[in-house]
Amino acid sequence: MIISTLIADDEPHARRYLKSLLEKDEDVGIIYESKNGNEVLEFLKHKEPDIIFLDINMPGLTGIEVATKLKSSSSLIIFSTAYDQYALKAFELKAFDYLLKPFDEHRFNDVLQSAKHNIEVTKQAHFSNKFTDLYREYNQTLTPHLSEFVIKEKGTSKTVKINDIIYIEASSIYAILHLLNNKVLYRVSLNLLEQQLPSKFFRIHRTFIINQDCVETYKYLNNSTYMITLTNEDVIISSRKYKDVIAKKISNL
């Protein structure tokens, strides 16, 4: 993880000291500097560093005044000042932490490591949320309910109507579409296909999805499984996992 930082302090020696400490940490990539509050606000119009080390006592806009204008920023603010009476105000502004000058390297590293951990956790959560959103958007682009399959083979294509399918069987990277008199291979995972099928198609086994309209009989086998006979005379034994799903379907007949 590489982080960016902004040092905002009107005293050159204070900026040099902070910079020398930051340069010792291999996770710190870019170090920006500002001499006063106005420069900070101008800088933040274009960039948003991970951490801002913000001196409170600066000419013009103080660090406190700058912070009040940064409520929408995701940057972690770490205040620094020689006057501890500002500490309470700093935390009221949701500062991440507070460095009381003169601070030593040990205190600085404690604060920096804590900030880095916070950033890592936040970025992981953001990535997870973004991945979830992308997956949801992807699913939404899929046809809500398939009405037919277009099977392409050797430069030709044929259409299989969804109502003609009696059941679907998983086979490696393919789904086998079982019809009345034949079966067709279609390259798709059963998990993905299950999301696109009409409600009359339901799963009875890790390997099988059946068309409720094509069931001849359900026979309970007294061990949480069912023997299901289909219109093409094929017989499938359900898995125990789907007992309640099948029972609900039967009760709605």
C-alpha positions as CSV (number, residue, x, y, z in Angstrom):
1,M,0.0,0.0,0.0
2,I,1.4,3.4,-1.1
3,I,0.0,6.5,0.6
4,S,0.2,10.1,-0.2
5,T,0.6,12.9,2.4
6,L,0.3,16.6,2.6
7,I,2.4,18.6,5.2
8,A,0.8,22.0,6.0
9,D,2.9,24.2,8.2
10,D,4.2,27.8,7.9
11,E,7.5,26.9,9.6
12,P,10.1,25.5,7.1
13,H,12.0,23.6,9.8
14,A,8.7,21.9,10.9
15,R,8.0,20.8,7.4
16,R,11.5,19.5,7.0
17,Y,11.2,17.5,10.2
18,L,7.9,15.9,9.3
19,K,9.2,15.2,5.8
20,S,12.3,13.5,7.2
21,L,10.1,11.2,9.3
22,L,7.8,10.4,6.5
23,E,10.6,9.5,4.1
24,K,11.7,6.7,6.5
25,D,8.4,4.9,5.9
26,E,8.4,2.8,2.8
27,D,4.7,3.0,2.4
28,V,4.8,6.8,2.0
29,G,5.0,7.6,-1.7
30,I,4.3,11.2,-2.4
31,I,4.9,14.0,0.1
32,Y,3.3,17.4,-0.7
33,E,3.9,20.6,1.2
34,S,1.8,23.8,1.8
35,K,2.9,26.9,3.7
36,N,-0.6,28.1,4.8
37,G,-4.3,27.4,4.9
38,N,-5.1,29.0,1.6
39,E,-2.5,26.9,-0.2
40,V,-4.1,23.8,1.4
41,L,-7.5,24.6,0.1
42,E,-6.2,25.4,-3.3
43,F,-4.2,22.2,-3.4
44,L,-7.2,20.1,-2.4
45,K,-9.2,21.3,-5.3
46,H,-7.0,19.1,-7.5
47,K,-5.7,16.3,-5.2
48,E,-6.8,14.5,-2.2
49,P,-3.9,13.0,-0.2
50,D,-4.5,10.0,2.2
51,I,-3.2,12.0,5.2
52,I,-3.0,15.7,5.9
53,F,-0.6,16.8,8.7
54,L,-2.2,20.2,9.5
55,D,-0.6,22.7,11.7
56,I,-3.1,24.7,13.7
57,N,-1.3,28.0,14.1
58,M,-0.8,29.3,10.6
59,P,-1.1,32.8,9.3
60,G,-4.3,33.7,7.5
61,L,-6.5,30.6,7.7
62,T,-5.7,28.5,10.8
63,G,-5.7,24.7,10.6
64,I,-9.0,24.7,12.5
65,E,-10.6,27.0,9.9
66,V,-9.2,24.8,7.1
67,A,-10.6,21.7,8.7
68,T,-14.1,23.1,9.0
69,K,-14.0,23.5,5.2
70,L,-13.0,19.9,4.6
71,K,-16.0,18.0,5.8
72,S,-16.5,16.2,2.6
73,S,-12.8,15.2,2.3
74,S,-11.8,11.5,2.8
75,S,-8.3,12.6,3.9
76,L,-7.3,11.7,7.4
77,I,-6.4,14.9,9.3
78,I,-3.7,14.8,11.9
79,F,-3.3,18.2,13.7
80,S,0.0,19.4,15.0
81,T,0.5,22.4,17.3
82,A,2.6,23.6,20.3
83,Y,-0.6,24.5,22.2
84,D,-2.6,21.7,23.7
85,Q,-5.7,23.8,24.4
86,Y,-6.6,23.2,20.7
87,A,-6.8,19.4,21.3
88,L,-10.5,19.3,22.1
89,K,-11.5,21.5,19.2
90,A,-9.4,19.2,16.9
91,F,-11.3,16.1,17.9
92,E,-14.6,17.9,17.6
93,L,-13.7,18.4,13.9
94,K,-13.2,14.6,13.7
95,A,-9.4,14.8,13.4
96,F,-7.8,11.4,13.2
97,D,-5.2,12.2,15.8
98,Y,-3.2,15.1,17.3
99,L,0.6,15.7,17.5
100,L,1.7,18.1,20.3
101,K,4.9,19.8,19.4
102,P,7.7,19.0,20.1
103,F,6.9,15.4,19.3
104,D,9.5,12.6,19.0
105,E,9.9,10.0,16.3
106,H,8.3,7.3,18.5
107,R,5.1,9.3,19.0
108,F,5.0,10.2,15.3
109,N,5.4,6.6,14.2
110,D,2.6,5.5,16.5
111,V,0.3,8.0,14.9
112,L,1.4,7.2,11.3
113,Q,1.0,3.4,11.7
114,S,-2.4,3.9,13.2
115,A,-3.4,6.1,10.3
116,K,-2.0,3.6,7.7
117,H,-4.0,0.8,9.3
118,N,-7.2,2.9,9.1
119,I,-6.5,3.7,5.4
120,E,-5.9,0.0,4.6
121,V,-9.2,-1.1,6.3
122,T,-11.1,1.7,4.5
123,K,-9.6,0.9,1.1
124,Q,-10.4,-2.8,1.5
125,A,-14.0,-2.0,2.5
126,H,-14.2,0.3,-0.5
127,F,-12.9,-2.4,-2.9
128,S,-15.3,-4.9,-1.5
129,N,-18.3,-2.5,-1.9
130,K,-17.1,-1.6,-5.4
131,F,-16.8,-5.3,-6.4
132,T,-20.3,-6.0,-5.0
133,D,-21.7,-3.0,-6.9
134,L,-20.0,-4.1,-10.1
135,Y,-21.3,-7.7,-9.7
136,R,-24.8,-6.4,-9.0
137,E,-24.7,-4.1,-12.1
138,Y,-23.4,-7.1,-14.2
139,N,-26.4,-9.2,-13.0
140,Q,-28.8,-6.4,-13.9
141,T,-27.5,-6.4,-17.4
142,L,-28.5,-10.0,-17.8
143,T,-31.9,-10.8,-19.2
144,P,-34.1,-11.2,-16.1
145,H,-35.8,-14.2,-17.6
146,L,-34.6,-16.1,-20.5
147,S,-37.2,-17.1,-23.1
148,E,-34.9,-19.0,-25.4
149,F,-31.3,-20.3,-26.0
150,V,-29.4,-19.6,-29.1
151,I,-27.1,-22.6,-29.7
152,K,-24.1,-21.9,-32.0
153,E,-22.3,-24.8,-33.5
154,K,-19.9,-25.0,-36.5
155,G,-21.0,-21.7,-38.0
156,T,-24.7,-22.4,-37.6
157,S,-27.2,-21.5,-34.9
158,K,-30.5,-22.9,-33.7
159,T,-33.0,-21.8,-31.1
160,V,-34.2,-23.8,-28.1
161,K,-37.4,-22.4,-26.5
162,I,-37.3,-22.3,-22.7
163,N,-40.7,-24.0,-22.5
164,D,-39.3,-27.0,-24.4
165,I,-36.7,-27.7,-21.7
166,I,-37.6,-30.5,-19.3
167,Y,-34.6,-30.2,-17.1
168,I,-31.1,-28.9,-17.1
169,E,-28.0,-30.8,-16.0
170,A,-24.6,-29.5,-15.1
171,S,-21.7,-31.1,-16.9
172,S,-18.2,-29.5,-16.4
173,I,-18.3,-26.0,-18.1
174,Y,-21.6,-26.8,-19.9
175,A,-25.3,-27.1,-19.1
176,I,-27.1,-30.0,-20.8
177,L,-30.6,-28.9,-21.9
178,H,-32.8,-32.0,-21.8
179,L,-35.6,-31.8,-24.3
180,L,-38.4,-34.4,-25.0
181,N,-36.4,-36.3,-27.6
182,N,-32.9,-35.0,-27.5
183,K,-30.4,-32.9,-25.4
184,V,-28.3,-29.9,-26.2
185,L,-25.0,-28.6,-24.8
186,Y,-24.9,-24.9,-23.8
187,R,-21.8,-23.3,-22.4
188,V,-22.8,-21.6,-19.1
189,S,-22.5,-22.4,-15.4
190,L,-25.6,-23.7,-13.7
191,N,-25.2,-21.1,-10.9
192,L,-25.4,-18.2,-13.4
193,L,-28.1,-19.9,-15.4
194,E,-30.3,-20.3,-12.3
195,Q,-30.5,-16.5,-11.9
196,Q,-31.9,-16.1,-15.4
197,L,-34.5,-18.8,-15.6
198,P,-38.3,-18.2,-15.0
199,S,-39.6,-19.2,-11.5
200,K,-41.0,-22.4,-12.8
201,F,-37.5,-23.7,-13.1
202,F,-36.0,-24.6,-9.7
203,R,-33.0,-26.4,-8.3
204,I,-33.4,-29.9,-6.8
205,H,-29.8,-30.9,-6.7
206,R,-26.3,-29.4,-7.1
207,T,-26.4,-30.8,-10.6
208,F,-30.0,-30.5,-11.7
209,I,-32.6,-27.7,-12.3
210,I,-36.1,-28.9,-13.4
211,N,-39.0,-27.4,-15.1
212,Q,-42.0,-27.7,-12.8
213,D,-44.4,-27.9,-15.7
214,C,-42.6,-31.1,-16.8
215,V,-42.9,-33.1,-13.6
216,E,-45.1,-36.2,-13.7
217,T,-44.8,-37.2,-10.1
218,Y,-43.0,-36.4,-6.8
219,K,-42.4,-39.3,-4.4
220,Y,-41.0,-38.7,-1.0
221,L,-38.3,-41.3,0.0
222,N,-38.4,-40.8,3.8
223,N,-34.8,-39.6,3.9
224,S,-35.4,-35.9,3.1
225,T,-35.1,-36.7,-0.6
226,Y,-37.7,-37.0,-3.5
227,M,-37.8,-39.2,-6.5
228,I,-39.0,-37.0,-9.3
229,T,-40.3,-38.5,-12.6
230,L,-40.4,-36.2,-15.6
231,T,-42.4,-36.1,-18.8
232,N,-39.6,-37.7,-20.8
233,E,-39.6,-40.5,-18.3
234,D,-36.3,-39.6,-16.8
235,V,-36.1,-40.0,-13.0
236,I,-34.0,-37.7,-10.7
237,I,-33.4,-38.1,-7.0
238,S,-33.2,-34.7,-5.2
239,S,-30.6,-33.9,-2.6
240,R,-31.5,-33.4,1.1
241,K,-30.5,-29.8,0.8
242,Y,-33.5,-29.0,-1.4
243,K,-36.2,-30.8,0.7
244,D,-37.9,-27.6,1.8
245,V,-37.8,-26.0,-1.7
246,I,-39.5,-29.0,-3.2
247,A,-42.1,-29.3,-0.4
248,K,-43.0,-25.7,-1.0
249,K,-43.4,-26.2,-4.7
250,I,-45.6,-29.2,-4.1
251,S,-47.8,-27.3,-1.6
252,N,-48.4,-24.6,-4.2
253,L,-49.6,-27.0,-6.9
